[in-house]
Every structure is written in structure tokens, then in C-alpha cells.
């Protein structure tokens, strides 16, 4: 069985084959399986983020230094359950060195953007696959308001940074 087929079966655990297999496992094993699945999913979404950022960097014109890291800031999102913090679908900074740029909002004037306008901007300008990966990663590992998400291109590592 290929891993894509196994993933499809695990995604639908109500199928008779998976239901029978999972029913026979002890609760501790099911918890371990769920933990491993969450870790694998998180790793997969992190890789999607790296791939999409790398594709964006490769499309940038110019002969200047190649970006070493990209940074994402947080944004508040309105959900059915209220407000939550997630990752902005837009790259806040591309850094040509290992040094983290100053992304504090100390001198920035904030302006509320109507929900419709924010959704339109995201739809028109954001990379849908990157947006999905950032949303899934935020659901698996929710960020705090001041956190930054660093995508280090040479090592393909995605880490949360507290400035």
C-alpha cells in the first residue's frame, strides 16, 4: 500500500476497514497515533510554507542579495467563536542576512480594515496554498500576538520567534 492510499484511509476512519483496525487498538495507542499524526501534519504544512516562500523569492526581480529568511506577522481573525490570532498570509519582510529585521509596530498607525476589504485583499493578493498552510499551522500551534514566523530558506526551517 502506498503512503497516499494509507493517508486516504486514515482521513476517512469511518470506512469499514479503518473502523475495524482502529477499534482493536488500546486507547494509549490511539492517543500516540493521534499525536504522531499531528506532528506529521505540522511538518507537512511547514514544508508547504517553505516551498511557497521559496517560489515567491525565486520570482522576485533584481540582482541584489538573495533572501535568506522571510518573516510573517500575526493577525487577528474573526471566527464563529470570536477573535483568534493567526498568521498573516503576506510576507512581512524578506531578509538578505541572518539578522532579524525590526518588525515592531511602534511607529505604525493602525487602521481597521473592513472585513470585506480584508477578505478581498487576501483573495486577490495572497497565495492560496500558502494561506491554507499558515492557517493550518496556526490551528495546530496557535501563535501569540507578538510572535513572528521565520522561514529560513537555506535550512528549510520554519520557527516561531518572540522578538
C-alpha positions as CSV (number, residue, x, y, z in Angstrom):
1,X,0.0,0.0,0.0
2,X,1.4,3.4,-0.9
3,X,1.5,6.1,1.7
4,X,-1.1,8.2,-0.3
5,X,-3.5,5.3,0.0
6,X,-2.8,4.9,3.7
7,X,-3.3,8.6,4.2
8,X,-6.6,8.5,2.4
9,X,-7.8,5.6,4.6
10,X,-6.7,7.4,7.8
11,X,-8.5,10.5,6.6
12,X,-11.7,8.5,6.5
13,X,-11.6,6.4,9.6
14,X,-15.3,5.5,9.3
15,X,-14.6,3.2,6.4
16,X,-15.2,-0.4,7.5
17,X,-11.5,-1.4,7.1
18,X,-10.2,1.5,9.2
19,X,-13.0,1.4,11.7
20,X,-12.2,-2.3,12.4
21,X,-8.5,-1.6,12.6
22,X,-8.8,1.4,15.0
23,X,-11.5,-0.3,17.2
24,X,-9.0,-3.0,18.1
25,X,-6.3,-0.6,19.3
26,X,-5.9,0.3,23.0
27,X,-6.6,3.9,24.0
28,X,-3.0,4.7,24.6
29,X,-2.0,3.6,21.1
30,X,-4.8,5.7,19.6
31,X,-3.5,8.7,21.6
32,X,0.0,8.1,20.3
33,X,-1.2,7.7,16.8
34,X,-3.1,11.0,17.0
35,X,0.0,12.7,18.4
36,X,2.2,11.3,15.6
37,X,-0.4,12.3,13.0
38,X,-0.5,15.9,14.4
39,X,3.3,16.1,14.3
40,X,3.4,14.8,10.7
41,X,0.7,17.2,9.6
42,X,2.5,20.1,11.2
43,X,5.8,19.1,9.4
44,X,3.9,18.8,6.2
45,X,2.3,22.3,6.5
46,X,5.7,23.8,7.4
47,X,7.2,22.3,4.2
48,X,4.4,23.8,2.1
49,X,5.2,27.2,3.7
50,X,8.9,26.8,2.8
51,X,8.1,25.7,-0.7
52,X,5.7,28.6,-1.4
53,X,8.1,31.2,0.1
54,X,11.0,29.8,-1.9
55,X,8.8,30.1,-5.1
56,X,7.9,33.7,-4.2
57,X,11.6,34.6,-3.6
58,X,12.6,33.0,-6.9
59,X,10.1,35.1,-8.8
60,X,11.5,38.4,-7.4
61,X,13.3,40.6,-9.9
62,X,16.7,42.1,-9.3
63,X,20.4,41.3,-8.9
64,X,20.6,42.1,-5.2
65,X,21.4,39.6,-2.5
66,X,19.1,36.5,-2.3
67,X,16.8,36.4,0.6
68,X,17.9,34.2,3.5
69,X,14.7,34.4,5.6
70,X,11.1,35.5,5.3
71,X,9.0,36.7,8.2
72,X,5.3,36.6,8.8
73,X,3.5,38.6,11.5
74,X,0.3,37.7,13.3
75,X,-3.2,39.0,12.5
76,X,-6.5,38.8,14.4
77,X,-9.1,36.8,12.6
78,X,-12.8,36.8,13.3
79,X,-14.2,33.3,13.6
80,X,-17.5,31.8,14.7
81,X,-16.1,31.5,18.2
82,X,-14.9,35.1,18.4
83,X,-11.4,36.5,17.6
84,X,-8.3,34.4,17.2
85,X,-4.7,35.1,16.4
86,X,-3.3,33.6,13.2
87,X,-0.5,34.1,10.7
88,X,-0.9,36.9,8.1
89,X,-0.9,35.4,4.6
90,X,1.5,38.2,3.4
91,X,5.3,38.1,3.9
92,X,6.2,41.0,6.2
93,X,9.9,41.0,5.3
94,X,12.5,39.2,3.2
95,X,15.9,39.4,4.9
96,X,19.1,39.0,3.0
97,X,21.0,38.1,6.2
98,X,20.6,36.1,9.3
99,X,19.8,39.2,11.3
100,X,16.1,39.6,12.1
101,X,14.6,42.8,10.8
102,X,12.8,45.2,13.1
103,X,9.1,44.5,12.6
104,X,7.8,46.2,15.7
105,X,4.7,48.3,15.2
106,X,6.0,51.3,17.3
107,X,5.7,53.9,14.5
108,X,2.8,52.4,12.5
109,X,-0.6,53.9,12.6
110,X,-3.1,51.1,12.7
111,X,-6.4,51.4,10.7
112,X,-9.3,49.0,10.9
113,X,-9.9,47.3,7.6
114,X,-13.5,46.3,7.0
115,X,-13.9,42.5,6.9
116,X,-15.0,42.6,3.2
117,X,-11.9,44.6,2.2
118,X,-9.5,42.3,4.1
119,X,-11.1,39.2,2.5
120,X,-10.8,40.8,-0.9
121,X,-7.2,41.7,-0.5
122,X,-6.4,38.2,0.8
123,X,-8.2,36.7,-2.2
124,X,-6.6,39.0,-4.8
125,X,-3.0,39.0,-3.5
126,X,-2.3,36.1,-1.2
127,X,-1.1,32.7,-2.3
128,X,-4.0,30.3,-1.6
129,X,-1.7,27.3,-0.8
130,X,0.5,29.4,1.5
131,X,-2.6,30.9,3.2
132,X,-4.0,27.5,3.8
133,X,-0.7,26.2,5.2
134,X,-0.4,29.2,7.5
135,X,-4.0,28.8,8.8
136,X,-3.4,25.0,9.4
137,X,-0.1,25.7,11.2
138,X,-1.8,28.4,13.4
139,X,-4.6,25.8,14.2
140,X,-2.0,23.2,15.2
141,X,0.3,25.6,17.1
142,X,-1.6,28.9,17.9
143,X,0.7,32.0,17.9
144,X,0.6,34.8,20.4
145,X,0.1,38.4,19.3
146,X,3.7,39.5,19.2
147,X,5.1,36.3,17.7
148,X,6.8,36.2,14.3
149,X,7.1,33.2,12.0
150,X,10.6,32.8,10.5
151,X,11.1,30.8,7.3
152,X,14.9,30.1,7.0
153,X,15.4,29.2,3.4
154,X,18.9,27.6,3.5
155,X,17.8,25.1,6.1
156,X,14.1,24.9,5.2
157,X,13.2,25.5,8.9
158,X,10.0,27.3,10.0
159,X,10.2,28.6,13.5
160,X,8.2,30.8,15.8
161,X,10.2,33.7,17.1
162,X,9.5,36.0,20.0
163,X,11.0,39.4,19.2
